[in-house]
C-alpha cells in the first residue's frame, strides 16, 4: 500500500537539485527533509528515521557510497531503502552504488514519473519488511509467553495448595509469573522490583506486622498478572484508547483475580486481592468494582500508591517521564480522592527510603511499560 505520509530524506550537495526533488515529492504528499551531506549524515538518519533516502553519489569531497555502506552496516537503520543518484551514466557508477547496498539507482536529470514509481515501489517493500519483522517478533514473543505459562501452570497449582511453608522455589515461581504477565514490557524487571520495595516500605511505615510486610513484598509484583489476557494492540497502544478498548484494558484486574483465586496460601490470597483492587480509588471512582475507603483491601490501597508513583516517574508508551517533584505533588493533591490519606502519610514518612529504592534500581529505569 502506498504511503503518501512517508518521510523522505534527500542528501545532495546541490541546493538546486534538492529543491527540485523536494518540490516534486512534496507535491506527491511526502514529508521531505533536505541535507547537503556536509555534516554527520548517519547521525541524522538515526535521528530522523526516514522511510526512504535519496542519496547523491558525489557529495563535494565525500563519496555517497561510503555513506550507503555505513547505513547498511548499522542494524538500527539498515532496512531504510536508499536510492542513489548521479550525473554519470557509466556502468561502474551503478555497480558502486549497488555494491554499497543501494536498493535502486537513478541517472540525472531524473525523470519525475520514474522517480515517483521507484519511490512508491520501495516504500511498499519497506512496509512489507516492517510488517514481516513485526509479525515475526510477536510470533516469537507469543511462543515465549506460552512456553513460560506452560512451565508455570504446575508450579502455580502447587502454590495454591501450599498453606503455610512457601519455599524459595515457590517465591521464585511467583516472581517469574509476574515477569510472564508483563513480558511485553521492556522495563519489566525494574518495574516489579520497584513496586515490591515501594509497597513493603509503605507497609513498614504503617507499622504493619513483619509477616504482612513480607507478604506484600512478595505479592505486589503480581498486581498486573491479568495483563497476560490483554491483546497487544491495546496494551502497546501509544495513543488514547477508545471507550471499548479502555474497558478491555480495565479487565486485567478481574482476569488477574481469576488467575490467582482459590489458593489456601495467605500470600496468594493477598496477591489476588492486590490484582483485583489496585486500581480502585479511595473516593469510589476507581475500577473494577467502584469500592471506596476501607472497602478496598489494605494491600490494594498500598500498591495503588506505589504503582502510580512508579508510573508517573517512569516512561510509558503513552506518556513522558515526570519529575519526582511533580509526582510527589500529585500524590499530595490526591489525598482522600485517589489515595487513602493514611497511606499517603506512610509514603511521605518513608520518602527518603523510597527515593533511595528508586535510585538503587535506576539502571532498570528505561521503561516502555504500559501501566494504565
C-alpha positions in Angstrom: 0.0 0.0 0.0 1.3 3.4 -0.9 2.3 5.7 2.0 1.9 9.3 0.9 2.7 10.4 4.5 6.1 8.8 4.4 9.2 10.8 5.3 12.0 11.1 2.6 15.5 12.3 3.3 17.3 14.0 0.3 21.1 14.0 0.7 22.6 16.1 -2.1 25.2 18.9 -2.1 23.4 20.8 -4.9 20.8 23.1 -3.4 19.1 23.4 -6.8 18.8 19.6 -7.1 17.4 19.3 -3.5 14.8 22.0 -4.2 13.7 20.3 -7.4 13.3 16.9 -5.8 11.7 18.4 -2.7 9.1 20.3 -4.7 8.1 17.2 -6.7 8.0 14.8 -3.7 6.2 17.3 -1.5 3.6 17.7 -4.3 3.0 14.0 -4.1 2.2 14.3 -0.4 5.5 13.1 1.1 7.3 14.8 4.0 10.7 15.8 2.8 13.9 16.7 4.7 17.0 18.1 3.0 20.6 17.5 3.9 23.7 18.8 2.0 25.9 16.0 3.2 28.4 18.3 4.9 27.6 17.0 8.4 27.2 13.6 10.0 24.6 12.1 7.7 24.5 8.8 9.6 23.6 10.5 12.8 20.9 12.5 11.0 19.4 9.3 9.6 19.4 7.7 13.1 17.6 10.8 14.4 15.0 11.2 11.6 14.3 7.5 10.9 13.2 8.4 7.3 11.2 5.9 5.3 13.5 6.4 2.3 16.8 8.1 1.4 17.7 9.7 -1.9 21.5 9.9 -1.8 23.8 11.6 -4.3 26.8 9.6 -5.4 29.2 12.5 -5.1 28.9 14.9 -2.2 31.6 17.5 -2.5 34.7 15.7 -1.3 32.6 12.8 0.1 31.7 9.6 -1.7 28.0 8.8 -1.3 28.7 5.0 -1.5 30.6 5.3 1.9 27.5 6.8 3.5 25.4 4.0 1.9 27.8 1.3 3.2 27.6 2.9 6.7 23.8 2.9 6.6 23.6 -0.8 5.6 26.1 -1.7 8.3 24.0 -0.1 11.0 21.4 -2.6 12.5 19.2 0.3 13.5 18.8 1.9 10.1 19.9 -0.7 7.5 16.4 -1.5 6.3 15.7 2.0 5.2 15.8 1.9 1.3 18.4 4.0 -0.4 18.1 5.4 -3.9 21.4 6.6 -5.3 21.5 9.3 -7.9 24.3 10.5 -10.1 25.0 12.6 -13.2 27.2 9.8 -14.6 25.6 7.1 -16.8 28.5 4.7 -16.7 28.1 1.1 -15.6 30.9 1.4 -12.9 29.0 4.1 -11.1 25.9 2.0 -11.0 27.8 -1.0 -9.7 29.4 1.0 -7.0 26.0 2.1 -5.7 24.5 -1.5 -5.9 27.6 -2.9 -4.1 27.2 -0.4 -1.4 23.7 -1.8 -0.7 21.6 0.8 -2.5 18.2 -0.6 -3.5 17.9 1.5 -6.6 19.9 3.8 -8.9 18.7 6.9 -10.9 20.6 9.0 -13.5 20.3 12.7 -13.6 18.4 14.5 -15.0 15.8 12.5 -13.1 12.6 11.6 -14.8 9.7 12.5 -12.5 7.4 9.7 -13.5 10.3 7.2 -13.0 11.1 8.7 -9.6 7.5 8.5 -8.4 7.3 4.9 -9.5 10.6 3.9 -7.8 9.6 5.7 -4.6 6.2 4.0 -4.4 7.7 0.6 -5.1 10.5 0.9 -2.4 8.1 2.2 0.2 5.8 -0.8 -0.4 8.9 -3.1 0.0 9.9 -1.4 3.2 6.3 -1.6 4.6 6.4 -5.3 3.8 9.7 -5.8 5.6 8.4 -3.9 8.7 5.2 -6.0 8.7 7.2 -9.2 8.4 9.6 -8.2 11.1 6.9 -7.1 13.5 4.9 -10.3 12.8 8.0 -12.4 13.4 8.7 -10.6 16.6 5.2 -11.0 18.0 5.0 -14.7 17.0 8.3 -15.3 18.8 7.0 -13.3 21.8 3.7 -15.2 21.8 5.6 -18.5 21.8 7.8 -17.4 24.6 4.9 -16.3 26.7 3.1 -19.6 26.0 6.3 -21.5 27.0 6.6 -19.6 30.3 2.9 -20.0 31.0 3.1 -23.8 30.5 6.1 -24.1 32.7 4.3 -22.1 35.4 1.0 -23.9 35.4 2.2 -26.9 37.6 4.1 -24.6 40.0 1.2 -22.3 40.3 -1.2 -25.2 41.2 1.3 -26.2 43.8 1.4 -22.7 45.2 -2.3 -22.6 45.5 -2.3 -25.8 47.6 0.5 -24.7 49.9 -0.9 -23.3 53.1 2.0 -22.1 55.1 5.5 -23.0 54.2 6.3 -21.3 50.9 9.8 -22.3 49.8 12.3 -20.1 48.0 11.4 -22.0 44.8 7.7 -21.0 45.3 8.6 -17.4 45.7 10.8 -17.6 42.6 7.8 -19.0 40.8 5.7 -16.0 41.8 8.4 -13.7 40.6 8.6 -15.5 37.2 4.8 -15.4 36.9 4.8 -11.7 37.3 7.5 -11.4 34.6 5.5 -13.6 32.3 2.4 -11.3 32.8 4.4 -8.2 31.8 6.6 -9.9 29.3 5.9 -7.4 26.6 7.3 -4.5 28.6 11.0 -3.5 28.3 11.2 -2.4 31.9 9.5 -5.5 33.4 12.2 -6.4 35.9 12.8 -2.8 37.1 9.1 -2.1 37.4 8.2 -5.1 39.5 11.3 -4.7 41.7 10.4 -1.1 42.5 6.8 -1.9 43.1 7.8 -4.7 45.5 10.2 -2.4 47.5 7.9 0.7 47.4 4.9 -1.3 48.7 6.8 -3.1 51.5 8.3 0.2 52.6 4.9 1.9 52.8 3.6 -1.2 54.8 6.6 -0.9 57.1 5.9 2.8 57.7 2.3 1.9 58.5 3.6 -0.2 61.4 2.1 -3.5 59.9 3.3 -6.8 61.4 6.6 -8.1 59.7 4.7 -11.1 58.2 2.3 -8.9 56.4 5.1 -6.6 55.2 6.8 -9.7 53.9 3.7 -10.9 52.2 3.1 -7.5 50.5 6.8 -7.6 49.3 6.3 -10.9 47.6 2.6 -10.5 46.4 2.8 -6.9 45.0 4.7 -7.9 41.8 1.7 -9.9 40.7 -0.5 -6.8 40.6 -0.7 -6.8 36.8 -0.8 -10.5 36.2 -4.1 -10.1 34.4 -2.4 -8.2 31.6 -1.4 -11.6 30.1 -5.0 -11.6 28.9 -5.0 -8.1 27.2 -4.3 -8.0 23.5 -1.0 -6.4 22.2 -2.8 -3.8 20.1 -4.4 -2.4 23.2 -1.6 -2.9 25.7 1.0 -1.4 23.4 -1.2 1.5 22.0 0.8 4.7 22.2 -2.2 7.0 21.9 -5.5 7.3 23.7 -7.7 4.2 24.0 -11.3 4.1 22.7 -14.0 3.6 25.3 -14.3 -0.1 24.1 -10.5 -0.6 24.3 -10.4 1.0 27.8 -13.0 -1.5 29.0 -10.8 -4.3 27.8 -7.7 -2.7 29.4 -9.6 -2.4 32.8 -10.5 -6.1 32.6 -6.9 -7.0 33.5 -7.9 -6.6 37.2 -10.6 -9.2 37.0 -8.5 -11.5 34.9 -5.7 -11.3 37.5 -8.1 -12.2 40.3 -9.4 -15.2 38.4 -5.8 -16.4 37.7 -4.9 -16.2 41.4 -8.2 -17.2 43.1 -8.8 -20.4 45.0 -5.5 -20.6 46.9 -5.1 -21.7 50.5 -2.0 -19.7 50.9 -2.3 -16.3 52.7 0.3 -14.9 50.3 -1.6 -16.0 47.2 -4.8 -14.7 48.7 -3.2 -11.3 49.2 -1.8 -11.4 45.6 -5.4 -12.0 44.4 -6.7 -9.0 46.4 -4.0 -6.7 45.0 -4.6 -7.8 41.4 -8.3 -7.1 41.7 -8.2 -3.9 43.8 -5.0 -1.9 42.9 -7.0 0.4 40.5 -9.8 1.2 43.0 -9.8 4.7 44.3 -10.4 5.9 47.8 -13.3 8.1 46.7 -15.0 5.2 44.9 -14.2 6.4 41.4 -11.9 3.5 40.5 -12.4 0.1 38.9 -13.4 -2.7 38.6 -16.0 -2.5 41.4 -16.0 1.1 42.4 -15.0 0.3 46.0 -14.3 3.2 48.4 -12.3 3.8 51.6 -11.9 0.7 53.8 -13.9 -1.4 51.3 -10.6 -1.5 49.4 -8.3 -4.1 50.8 -5.3 -2.5 52.7 -2.8 -4.2 50.4 -4.6 -2.9 47.4 -4.6 0.7 48.7 -0.8 0.4 49.4 0.1 -1.0 45.9 -2.2 1.6 44.2 0.0 4.4 45.5 3.3 2.5 44.8 2.1 1.7 41.3 1.1 5.3 40.4 4.3 6.8 41.8 6.3 4.4 39.6 4.1 5.1 36.6 4.5 8.9 36.9 8.3 8.7 37.3 8.8 6.2 34.5 8.5 6.5 30.8 5.4 4.9 29.4 4.5 4.3 25.8 1.7 6.9 26.1 3.4 9.5 28.3 6.8 11.1 29.2 8.7 10.7 32.5 7.5 13.2 35.1 9.9 14.5 37.8 9.8 13.3 41.4 8.6 16.8 42.4 5.6 16.5 40.1 4.8 13.0 41.3 5.0 13.9 45.0 2.8 17.0 44.5 0.3 14.8 42.5 0.1 12.3 45.4 -0.4 15.1 48.0 -3.3 16.6 45.9 -4.9 13.2 45.5 -5.3 12.6 49.3 -8.8 11.4 50.0 -9.6 11.2 46.3 -7.3 8.7 44.6 -5.4 7.6 47.7 -6.0 6.8 51.3 -4.7 9.7 53.4 -3.1 7.3 55.9 -1.3 5.5 53.1 0.0 8.9 51.8 1.2 9.7 55.3 3.2 6.5 55.4 4.6 7.1 51.9 6.0 10.5 52.9 7.2 9.2 56.2 9.4 6.8 54.2 10.1 9.2 51.3 13.8 9.1 51.7 13.9 5.3 51.7 11.6 5.2 48.7 13.7 7.6 46.7 16.8 5.5 47.6 15.0 2.5 46.2 14.3 4.4 43.0 17.9 5.3 42.7 19.0 1.7 43.5 17.1 0.4 40.5 17.7 3.4 38.2 19.6 1.1 35.8 16.2 -0.5 35.0 14.6 2.9 34.7 14.2 2.9 30.9 10.5 1.8 30.7 8.3 1.3 27.8 5.9 -0.3 30.3 2.2 0.1 29.9 0.8 0.5 33.4 -2.6 2.2 33.0 
